[in-house]
Amino acid sequence: MDRSIIAVIGGDARQIALANMLASEGNTVYCSGFEHTAQQLVGTASTDPITAAHMADIVILPMPPTRDGKNLNAPLSRYCIHLDGDFCSALCGKEVFTGMAEKLRKVSSDFAQLNLIDYGASEAFLQRNAQATAEGALAEIITHYPRTVCGSRILITGCGRISCFLAPMLRALGGEVSVASRKSGDRAKTAAMGMEAMSFSIASRKARNFGLIINTVPAPVVDYRFIEGVSDDVVFLELASSPGGIDLDACKKRNLRVISAPGLPGKYSPLSAAEAVKETVMSILEED
């Protein structure tokens, strides 16, 4: 990437690491939305979101860009960064990079007309993000699951990228891992890795057998009928993006424990996560 003027606005620790990396490479970097952090921004200029966007040629927003459809995803900001007309106008004419760009396009027709570039659509990025998510999930399990992985019966719902990294990790630690998926091809892939493969309907019937159930599907696959069949001491881990795939109301009625774990790459491996974003953005710019 040639030296550029870049705004990094909102997000978690990975965005701070990204801003520092970009500044260390000689870019002019404006940052906004990081008031509530002990991490140090080095070689960057902090300002308000609209000024940062106005000053930059390239704007990098977080992944996802919003969780509620109204405000930028900015957990480290002291203030809400509203996705309003002023912020949208400041982004006009810029190359705006974000992950899961469709969430920003849905905010309004004005945001849909921005030059949004989805770095989350890159397969190389998705693989690296899935690996970081799987490692973060393992950290969550070790921290919050009251049993050892070794000897536990574990169900993972979904056979996507995260599952393909996480299932072998858990198996290597001695977990008895089963994977539920819709497609017969995915079930064949799971079986070829030496793990139990099953459909969602069979998983629902066997739900009581599992002590830990990990969802990776952003659709309601762990519904109230599924939850009716689980044991009283089961622990759920939600890895799917909002709104997730676990019926939280049904879990609450039974007083079941659900660990919600969004943004694991930013929590556990911000430097690696930032490198993945930077290298993907760089690759896209070099292709232009």
C-alpha positions in Angstrom: 0.0 0.0 0.0 1.4 3.4 -0.9 1.4 5.9 1.9 -2.1 7.0 2.5 -4.4 9.0 4.7 -6.5 6.5 6.6 -9.3 6.7 9.2 -9.8 3.8 11.6 -13.1 4.4 13.3 -14.8 2.2 15.9 -14.3 -1.5 16.7 -12.3 -3.3 19.4 -8.7 -4.0 20.2 -8.0 -5.3 16.7 -8.8 -1.9 15.2 -6.4 -0.2 17.6 -3.7 -2.7 16.6 -4.5 -2.0 13.0 -4.2 1.7 13.4 -0.8 1.3 15.0 0.4 -1.0 12.2 -0.7 1.4 9.5 0.9 4.4 11.3 4.2 2.4 11.7 4.3 1.9 7.9 4.3 5.7 7.3 0.6 6.3 6.7 -1.2 9.2 8.2 -3.8 7.7 10.5 -6.8 9.4 12.1 -8.6 7.4 14.9 -11.9 7.7 16.6 -14.0 5.7 19.0 -11.3 4.4 21.3 -11.6 6.5 24.5 -12.3 3.5 26.8 -9.1 1.5 26.4 -5.8 1.1 28.1 -4.2 0.3 24.8 -1.9 3.0 23.4 -2.4 4.5 20.0 1.1 5.2 18.6 1.8 7.7 15.8 -1.9 8.4 15.1 -4.2 11.4 15.6 -7.3 11.0 17.6 -10.4 13.0 16.7 -14.2 12.8 16.3 -15.6 10.3 13.8 -16.8 12.8 11.3 -13.5 14.7 11.2 -11.6 11.5 10.9 -13.7 10.4 7.9 -13.5 13.8 6.3 -9.7 13.9 6.6 -9.1 10.5 5.1 -9.0 8.9 1.6 -9.5 5.4 3.0 -11.8 4.6 6.0 -11.7 1.3 7.8 -14.7 0.4 9.9 -15.1 -2.6 12.2 -16.5 -6.1 11.5 -19.4 -6.1 11.9 -19.9 -2.3 11.3 -23.1 -2.3 13.4 -24.9 -4.6 15.8 -28.1 -2.6 16.2 -28.5 -1.0 12.8 -28.4 2.4 14.3 -24.9 3.0 15.7 -21.4 2.1 14.7 -20.0 -1.0 16.4 -17.7 0.9 18.8 -17.5 -0.8 22.2 -14.5 1.3 23.2 -16.1 4.6 22.5 -17.3 6.9 25.2 -20.2 8.0 23.0 -22.5 6.4 20.5 -21.4 6.9 17.0 -24.7 7.4 15.2 -25.1 6.0 11.7 -26.9 9.2 10.6 -26.8 11.6 7.7 -23.8 13.5 8.9 -21.7 10.4 9.3 -22.8 9.1 6.0 -22.0 12.3 4.2 -18.5 12.3 5.7 -18.0 8.8 4.1 -19.1 9.9 0.7 -16.3 9.7 -1.9 -14.1 7.6 0.3 -13.1 4.0 -0.1 -14.9 2.5 3.0 -13.6 -0.9 4.1 -15.6 -3.0 6.6 -16.5 -6.6 7.3 -20.1 -7.8 6.8 -20.8 -4.7 4.7 -24.4 -5.8 4.1 -25.2 -4.8 7.7 -24.2 -1.2 6.8 -26.1 -1.2 3.5 -29.3 -2.1 5.4 -29.1 1.0 7.6 -30.4 3.2 4.8 -30.4 3.8 1.1 -27.8 6.5 1.6 -25.4 4.1 3.2 -26.1 1.6 0.5 -24.8 4.0 -2.1 -21.4 4.4 -0.4 -18.3 2.9 -1.9 -18.3 0.0 0.6 -15.6 -2.7 0.2 -16.2 -5.9 2.2 -12.9 -7.3 3.3 -14.9 -10.0 5.0 -15.8 -11.4 1.6 -12.1 -12.5 1.1 -11.7 -16.3 1.6 -8.2 -15.8 2.8 -9.5 -13.4 5.5 -12.4 -15.6 6.4 -10.0 -18.6 7.0 -7.7 -16.6 9.2 -10.6 -15.1 11.1 -12.2 -18.5 11.6 -8.9 -19.9 13.0 -8.6 -17.0 15.4 -12.3 -17.5 16.4 -11.7 -21.2 17.1 -8.7 -20.5 19.3 -10.7 -17.8 21.2 -13.5 -20.3 21.6 -11.1 -22.7 23.1 -10.0 -20.1 25.6 -13.7 -19.4 26.5 -14.3 -23.1 27.0 -11.3 -23.6 29.3 -12.2 -20.4 31.2 -15.9 -20.9 31.7 -16.8 -24.6 31.1 -16.8 -26.3 34.5 -15.4 -29.6 33.2 -12.3 -30.6 31.3 -12.6 -30.9 27.6 -11.0 -34.4 27.9 -13.9 -36.8 28.4 -16.6 -34.3 27.7 -19.3 -35.0 25.1 -19.4 -32.0 22.9 -21.7 -31.0 20.1 -20.9 -28.4 17.5 -23.8 -27.2 15.3 -22.7 -26.3 11.8 -19.8 -27.5 9.7 -18.4 -24.2 8.4 -15.0 -22.7 8.7 -15.0 -22.2 12.5 -16.2 -25.7 13.1 -13.5 -27.2 10.8 -10.8 -25.5 13.0 -12.5 -26.0 16.4 -13.6 -29.6 16.2 -10.1 -31.0 15.7 -8.8 -28.8 18.5 -11.4 -30.2 20.9 -10.8 -33.7 19.8 -7.0 -33.4 20.2 -7.7 -32.4 23.9 -9.7 -35.6 24.4 -13.2 -34.4 23.8 -15.8 -36.7 22.3 -16.9 -34.4 19.4 -20.0 -34.6 17.3 -20.9 -32.2 14.5 -24.5 -31.5 13.3 -25.0 -30.2 9.8 -27.7 -30.0 7.2 -25.8 -31.2 4.1 -24.8 -34.8 3.6 -21.5 -33.6 2.1 -20.6 -31.8 5.3 -21.5 -34.9 7.3 -19.3 -37.0 5.1 -16.5 -34.5 5.7 -17.0 -34.7 9.5 -17.0 -38.5 9.4 -13.8 -38.5 7.3 -12.1 -36.6 10.1 -13.1 -39.4 12.5 -15.8 -37.5 14.4 -19.5 -38.4 14.8 -21.6 -36.7 12.1 -25.4 -36.2 12.4 -28.3 -34.2 11.1 -29.9 -31.5 13.2 -33.0 -33.7 13.9 -30.8 -36.5 15.2 -28.8 -34.0 17.3 -32.0 -32.8 18.8 -33.0 -36.3 19.8 -29.5 -36.9 21.3 -29.3 -33.5 23.0 -29.3 -34.9 26.5 -26.0 -36.7 25.8 -23.9 -33.5 25.5 -22.4 -31.4 28.3 -21.2 -28.6 26.0 -23.1 -27.4 22.9 -21.4 -24.9 20.6 -23.4 -23.1 17.9 -21.7 -21.7 14.8 -24.8 -21.2 12.7 -26.4 -17.7 12.4 -29.9 -19.2 12.1 -32.3 -20.6 14.7 -31.0 -24.2 14.7 -30.9 -24.7 18.5 -34.6 -23.9 19.0 -37.0 -24.5 21.9 -37.7 -28.1 20.9 -33.9 -28.8 20.9 -33.5 -27.1 24.2 -36.4 -29.1 25.8 -34.2 -32.2 25.4 -30.9 -31.0 26.9 -29.6 -31.9 30.4 -30.0 -29.4 33.3 -26.2 -28.8 33.5 -25.5 -28.3 29.8 -23.4 -25.3 28.8 -24.1 -23.5 25.5 -21.4 -21.4 23.7 -22.8 -19.0 21.0 -20.2 -18.2 18.3 -22.6 -17.2 15.5 -23.0 -13.6 14.6 -26.1 -11.8 15.9 -28.9 -12.8 16.4 -27.1 -16.2 16.8 -28.7 -19.6 16.6 -29.6 -20.4 20.2 -33.1 -19.7 21.5 -32.1 -17.6 24.5 -35.7 -17.3 25.9 -36.0 -21.1 26.0 -32.6 -21.3 27.8 -33.7 -18.6 30.3 -36.9 -20.5 31.1 -34.8 -23.5 32.1 -32.1 -21.4 33.7 -29.5 -22.9 31.4 -26.1 -21.3 31.0 -25.3 -19.6 27.7 -21.9 -18.1 27.0 -22.2 -15.4 24.3 -18.8 -14.9 22.7 -18.8 -12.2 19.9 -15.6 -10.7 18.6 -13.2 -13.4 19.8 -10.4 -12.5 17.5 -10.4 -8.9 18.9 -10.5 -10.2 22.4 -7.8 -12.9 22.3 -5.6 -12.3 19.2 -6.0 -8.6 18.2 -2.5 -8.4 16.6 -3.2 -11.4 14.3 -6.7 -10.2 13.6 -5.3 -6.8 12.7 -2.7 -8.3 10.4 -5.5 -10.2 8.6 -7.5 -7.1 8.0 -4.4 -5.0 6.9 -3.2 -7.6 4.5 -6.6 -8.1 3.0 -7.2 -4.4 2.6 -3.7 -4.0 1.1 -4.4 -6.9 -1.4 -7.7 -5.3 -2.5 -6.1 -1.9 -3.0 -3.2 -3.4 -5.0 -5.7 -5.1 -7.3 -7.5 -1.7 -8.1 
